[in-house]
Amino acid sequence: MNAVTLIGIDLGKHSFHLHAQDRSGRMVFRKKLSRQQLLRTLANVPACRVVMEACAGSHWLARRLASLGHEARLISPQLVRPFVVGNQKDFGDAQEKSFIEHERSVFVLTRRHVIRKIIR
């Protein structure tokens, strides 16, 4: 099995859709998980970059993922909209977030990054 280097997550109220890629951009796995399953699954995946759309719950999740050793990146919703193709749902949304990670490098800062900048 190829090593996962990037995971795109589509956030929902009760379920989360994951799309994992290796270094070359090939899909490694796609999963639909609950909140508890998500944290358990990501605890078992080697540290990698995790990308999701910025919203109220994504900041909490980013802190939890950072504590697991992952590099959490939040994408501004304004940057996600141009990449929507048709009426994608769930797995397609998770996959497009992975694609945006390769195309752009503009992300929303989490609280940890802001504090780090203030200290310096």
C-alpha positions in Angstrom: 0.0 0.0 0.0 1.2 3.5 -0.9 2.0 5.9 1.9 -0.6 8.6 2.5 0.8 12.1 2.2 -2.4 14.1 1.8 -5.9 13.7 3.1 -8.9 15.9 2.0 -11.9 16.0 4.4 -15.4 17.1 3.7 -16.9 18.1 7.0 -20.5 17.4 7.9 -22.6 17.4 11.1 -22.6 13.7 11.6 -20.3 12.1 9.0 -17.0 13.0 7.4 -15.8 12.0 4.0 -12.1 11.4 3.5 -10.0 11.2 0.3 -6.4 10.1 0.8 -3.7 10.5 -1.8 -0.1 9.4 -2.1 2.8 11.6 -3.2 2.0 11.2 -6.9 -1.7 12.2 -6.4 -3.2 8.7 -6.7 -6.0 7.8 -4.5 -5.1 5.5 -1.6 -8.5 5.3 0.1 -11.9 6.9 0.4 -13.9 6.5 3.6 -17.1 7.8 5.2 -16.7 8.1 9.0 -18.4 9.3 12.1 -16.6 11.8 14.4 -15.3 9.1 16.7 -14.2 6.9 13.8 -12.5 9.9 12.1 -10.3 10.6 15.1 -9.5 6.9 15.6 -8.7 6.4 11.9 -6.4 9.5 11.7 -4.6 8.4 14.9 -3.6 5.2 13.0 -2.5 7.0 9.8 1.1 8.2 9.8 1.5 12.0 10.1 0.6 13.8 6.9 -1.1 17.0 5.6 -4.8 17.1 6.2 -6.8 19.7 4.2 -10.4 20.9 5.0 -12.6 23.9 4.3 -12.5 26.5 7.1 -15.6 26.7 9.2 -16.5 26.9 12.9 -15.9 23.2 13.6 -12.7 22.9 11.4 -10.6 24.9 13.9 -11.4 22.5 16.7 -10.6 19.5 14.4 -7.4 21.2 13.3 -6.2 21.4 16.9 -7.1 17.7 17.5 -5.2 16.7 14.3 -2.2 18.8 15.3 -2.1 16.9 18.6 -2.0 13.6 16.7 1.0 14.9 14.7 -0.8 15.8 11.4 -0.3 19.1 9.6 -3.8 20.6 9.4 -4.5 23.1 6.7 -7.7 25.1 6.4 -8.9 26.4 3.0 -10.9 29.6 2.8 -14.5 28.9 1.5 -13.9 31.6 -1.2 -11.1 29.6 -2.6 -13.1 26.3 -2.7 -16.0 27.6 -4.8 -14.1 28.0 -8.1 -13.1 24.3 -8.0 -16.6 22.9 -7.7 -17.4 20.9 -10.7 -21.1 20.3 -11.2 -23.2 19.2 -8.2 -20.5 17.3 -6.3 -21.3 15.9 -2.9 -19.2 14.4 -0.1 -16.4 12.3 -1.7 -16.1 14.7 -4.6 -15.8 17.6 -2.2 -13.1 15.9 -0.2 -11.3 15.1 -3.5 -11.5 18.8 -4.6 -10.0 20.0 -1.4 -7.0 17.7 -2.0 -6.7 19.1 -5.5 -6.8 22.7 -4.2 -3.9 21.8 -1.9 -1.8 21.0 -4.9 -2.9 24.2 -6.8 -2.8 26.9 -4.2 -1.0 27.8 -1.0 -3.3 30.3 0.6 -4.7 29.0 3.9 -6.6 30.2 6.9 -4.4 30.5 10.0 -5.4 28.5 13.0 -5.1 29.9 16.5 -1.7 28.1 17.0 -0.2 29.8 13.9 -1.5 33.2 15.0 0.0 32.8 18.5 3.3 31.6 17.1 3.4 34.8 14.9 2.7 37.1 17.9 5.4 35.5 20.0 8.0 35.9 17.3 
